[in-house]
Amino acid sequence: MKLLNMQISFKLQAKKKDFQAASDADGDVRNAILQVTAAVWRCIGEAAVKRIFAQIAEDKIKLDKVKSIILFWKFAVSTVFS
């Protein structure tokens, strides 16, 4: 049980840091965290990502950026493998 509590605590701390990074002044940092969010989205789906990264999901600009990254990846993969 102690290990489970540590994992949950770590995940909550990581979420807070991720959201702070998404609001960073450096565009490369913001873009990197949005790419990570897009990668997680592709792995576990939209509904789960919106729960985990609620603050990013509530920001329309950031959410649109994540969706555009996913579309770019889909286009890039379909172009390479066609």
Helices and strands as residue ranges (DSSP letters): H 2-22, H 27-44, H 46-52, H 54-58, H 60-80
